[in-house]
Amino acid sequence: MPLFDVYPLYDVTPVRAKGVYVYGHDRKKYLDLYGGHAVISIGHQNPVYNRRLKRQISKIGFYSNAIQNPLQQQLADEIETQSGCKDYQLFMCSSGAEANENALKLASFHTGKSKIVAFKNAFHGRTSAAVAATDTPKIIAPLNAQQEVIFLEFGDEDALADTLAKEDVCAVIVEAIQGVGGLDMPTKSFMKSIETLCKKHKSCFIADEVQSGFGRSGKFFAFQHYDVTPDIIAMAKGMGNGFPVGGIFVHPNIEPWYGMLGTTFGGNHLACQASLAVLEVLKKKSLVEHAAALGAAFEARAKSIQGVTKIKGRGLMLGLEFDFEVGELRKKLIYEHQIFTGGSSNKKLLRILPPLTVQQKHFDRFFNALEQLL
Ligand SMILES: Cc1ncc(COP(=O)(O)O)c(C=O)c1O
């Protein structure tokens, strides 16, 4: 039976991985500056991660959310401590789209309203409301198009004020660094306006931290660069270092009722252990601070690269915009220099989303390869 052919694939078959390296069945060693799309946070085959998962699977790997699972509480407490986001409530699921889907649904339940405000170039996932709030018409099926989503320019405070004044918006959903869209960042004033206007008009402020969360931006969550307090924070990707885990932090103003949200797999024992391992390593190795410092060094070095017109992002969620489309360059980096990088909907942008354990010497190798190719 053929696979349903929806992915254009590179001709690389990883068979094992360690730290920031992925080893192909061609016996080549690839430097992973893509992190499996910003997923690998603490590095491949981290010993703490492996130990926690092995121990857990030898006891109990899964049971439904109908029983007590103290690991969920442990996880909620540890994310609270490390992020500094106090008094939120955690609901767990298994992917980024699911986190946003639950966030949007919750906002609608809480406010009794149904319209969503999202922004130009946003990406929030591929499920019903999440994909409707994604600014890529090609991936929105007629079924998803029934959702009422208003797309505004990223940064247009007047349009946001006018739209929310109609009092029919349940949520404003925003990435504090756009991922797939190409690493654009809002201004402080715009993020403050989202917070203030959502409060004023009883809409929920949803921070989509699926890609930028868990330290990647150089703070635990990227919205923390802006001194704002979202009502709901969606997380996934780096939260599990490859184990499918996602979640939302829900502000104490939003009250739950039995059956309001639910999931079969979310928050299972293995998922909790994967995420607890991530948090243990983030803390032990000060990886959030490391991401901030290394990101700054990357930016300084990138300035000397020929053809770079913009250096985008922050921490280890970075991009180099060139004065040409980078598809061929990415292929050459993989096939001639064994370096994985990422792309985005901006065809001129090369994205760098490495494990947070990446070191300067790895970036030196990347920049040397770039200099040779350019
Ligand atoms: C900001 C953002 N939100 C949501 C998603 C969807 O996550 P998932 O692919 O885990 O459903 C992504 C995936 O790239 C993302 O970057």
PDBQT file of the ligand as one rigid body, heavy atoms in Angstrom, charges set to zero:
ROOT
HETATM    1  C1  LIG A 401       3.013  28.194  16.269  1.00  0.00    +0.000 C 
HETATM    2  C2  LIG A 401       2.480  26.839  15.935  1.00  0.00    +0.000 A 
HETATM    3  N1  LIG A 401       1.261  26.486  16.388  1.00  0.00    +0.000 NA
HETATM    4  C3  LIG A 401       0.738  25.264  16.136  1.00  0.00    +0.000 A 
HETATM    5  C4  LIG A 401       1.433  24.324  15.403  1.00  0.00    +0.000 A 
HETATM    6  C5  LIG A 401       0.820  22.970  15.144  1.00  0.00    +0.000 C 
HETATM    7  O1  LIG A 401       1.480  22.014  15.889  1.00  0.00    +0.000 OA
HETATM    8  P1  LIG A 401       1.308  20.445  15.539  1.00  0.00    +0.000 P 
HETATM    9  O2  LIG A 401       1.984  20.229  14.238  1.00  0.00    +0.000 OA
HETATM   10  O3  LIG A 401       1.967  19.748  16.697  1.00  0.00    +0.000 OA
HETATM   11  O4  LIG A 401      -0.153  20.175  15.477  1.00  0.00    +0.000 OA
HETATM   12  C6  LIG A 401       2.699  24.649  14.903  1.00  0.00    +0.000 A 
HETATM   13  C7  LIG A 401       3.459  23.675  14.097  1.00  0.00    +0.000 C 
HETATM   14  O5  LIG A 401       4.410  23.979  13.415  1.00  0.00    +0.000 OA
HETATM   15  C8  LIG A 401       3.239  25.930  15.177  1.00  0.00    +0.000 A 
HETATM   16  O6  LIG A 401       4.432  26.303  14.719  1.00  0.00    +0.000 OA
ENDROOT
TORSDOF 0
